[in-house]
Amino acid sequence: MDESRFARLTKQQRTCLRYVSAQMTSKEIAPLLGIEPGSVDQHIKAAMKTLDVNDRRSAARLFVQHEQGPSQPLVYQSPEVAAGPLALETPQPAGGRQSSIRRETSTGTTGWRSSSDKVRPEDLNWISRLLWIVLVAVGMALAFGVLVSSIDALGKMTGRP
């Protein structure tokens, strides 16, 4: 890819792409940069246009590959080899507090993630998803049973069959 495209990226666009490469959403990136999520989206869209790609993940992947420079391709890499967590420059948020984020990578290694992060559906494996489906179904059945018995009890109290 043309080097001048990467040179045209602004500092904010570069920072946003680094966070996107760490699988962060715009809502997660915004407080770290002290800007609104919509502004993060605009920085990423501008970077996507500059790099001539159609999605944010591709833009982030291209940028990170560009930053890392040319590397020798591996003939074989065992799946047990885990990559270390991504090192991100974390700018000072607008409030003046330094924020740490702990993130899980796809290889299972851990980076920084704040305590306010929730487990997202895409973070769950198929067994966990199946367990959640069963738990929700059982909870709904119990709630429906309580509702029916409450209506029945109210009917008996008012004298209606």
C-alpha positions in Angstrom: 0.0 0.0 0.0 1.1 3.6 -0.7 3.1 5.0 2.2 1.6 8.5 1.7 -1.8 7.2 2.8 -0.4 6.3 6.2 1.4 9.6 6.4 -2.0 11.4 5.9 -3.5 9.8 9.0 -3.9 12.2 11.9 -2.7 11.4 15.4 -6.3 10.9 16.6 -7.0 8.6 13.7 -3.9 6.5 14.4 -4.8 6.3 18.1 -8.4 5.2 17.3 -7.1 2.5 14.9 -4.8 1.2 17.6 -7.7 0.8 19.9 -9.9 -0.8 17.2 -7.1 -3.3 16.6 -7.4 -4.2 20.3 -11.1 -5.0 19.6 -12.5 -2.0 21.4 -15.8 -0.3 20.5 -16.2 3.4 19.9 -18.0 3.7 23.3 -15.0 2.2 25.0 -12.5 4.4 23.1 -14.3 7.7 23.6 -13.7 8.1 27.4 -10.0 7.3 26.9 -9.6 10.1 24.4 -12.0 12.5 26.2 -14.3 12.7 23.1 -17.8 11.5 22.2 -18.3 8.1 20.5 -19.6 9.8 17.4 -16.3 11.7 17.1 -14.4 8.4 17.4 -16.6 7.0 14.6 -15.8 10.1 12.5 -12.0 9.6 13.1 -12.3 6.0 12.1 -14.4 6.7 9.0 -11.9 9.3 7.8 -9.1 6.8 8.4 -11.0 4.1 6.4 -11.5 6.6 3.5 -7.8 7.6 3.6 -6.7 3.9 3.6 -9.4 3.0 1.0 -11.0 0.1 3.0 -14.6 -0.6 3.8 -14.6 -1.6 7.4 -12.9 -0.5 10.6 -11.2 -3.8 11.4 -9.5 -3.9 8.0 -8.3 -0.3 8.5 -6.9 -1.2 11.9 -5.2 -4.3 10.6 -3.6 -2.4 7.8 -2.4 0.3 10.1 -1.0 -2.1 12.7 0.8 -4.0 9.9 2.2 -0.8 8.6 3.5 0.2 12.1 5.1 -3.2 12.7 6.9 -2.9 9.4 7.8 -5.8 7.1 8.1 -9.1 8.9 9.3 -12.5 7.8 6.3 -14.8 7.2 6.3 -17.9 9.5 6.2 -21.2 7.9 4.3 -22.7 10.8 3.2 -21.3 14.1 1.7 -23.6 16.7 -1.8 -22.6 17.9 -0.5 -22.9 21.5 1.9 -19.9 20.9 0.1 -17.0 22.4 0.7 -13.4 21.3 1.3 -10.9 24.1 -1.2 -8.2 24.8 -1.2 -5.2 22.5 0.7 -2.2 23.8 -1.5 0.9 23.4 -0.6 4.4 24.1 -3.3 5.6 26.5 -3.9 9.3 26.3 -5.0 11.2 29.4 -8.8 11.5 29.4 -10.5 14.9 29.6 -11.2 14.5 33.4 -7.5 14.2 34.1 -7.7 10.6 35.4 -5.5 7.9 33.8 -7.6 4.9 32.8 -6.5 1.3 32.5 -8.3 -1.2 30.4 -7.9 -4.9 30.7 -8.8 -6.7 27.4 -8.8 -10.4 26.5 -7.2 -11.2 23.2 -8.5 -14.0 20.9 -5.6 -16.2 22.1 -6.8 -16.1 25.7 -4.0 -13.8 26.9 -5.1 -10.8 29.0 -4.5 -7.1 28.6 -6.0 -4.3 30.7 -9.8 -4.2 31.2 -11.7 -1.8 33.4 -14.2 -3.1 36.0 -17.0 -1.5 34.2 -16.6 -3.7 31.1 -19.3 -6.3 30.6 -18.9 -9.7 29.0 -20.3 -9.3 25.5 -22.0 -12.2 23.7 -19.1 -12.5 21.2 -16.8 -13.2 24.2 -18.7 -16.4 25.1 -17.9 -19.8 23.8 -20.7 -22.1 22.5 -21.1 -23.9 25.9 -21.5 -20.7 27.8 -24.0 -19.5 25.2 -26.0 -22.7 25.5 -26.0 -22.4 29.3 -27.3 -18.8 29.1 -30.1 -19.9 26.7 -31.2 -22.7 29.1 -31.0 -20.3 32.1 -33.1 -17.7 30.4 -35.7 -20.3 29.3 -35.9 -21.7 32.9 -36.3 -18.2 34.3 -39.0 -17.3 31.8 -40.9 -20.6 32.7 -40.6 -19.8 36.4 -41.9 -16.2 35.9 -44.8 -17.5 33.8 -45.7 -20.0 36.5 -45.6 -17.2 39.2 -47.9 -15.1 37.0 -50.4 -17.8 36.4 -50.5 -18.8 40.1 -50.9 -15.1 41.1 -53.8 -14.7 38.7 -55.4 -17.9 40.0 -55.0 -16.7 43.7 -56.5 -13.3 42.9 -59.4 -15.1 41.2 -60.1 -17.2 44.3 -59.9 -14.1 46.6 -62.4 -12.2 44.5 -64.7 -15.3 44.3 -64.3 -15.7 40.5 -63.5 -19.2 39.3 
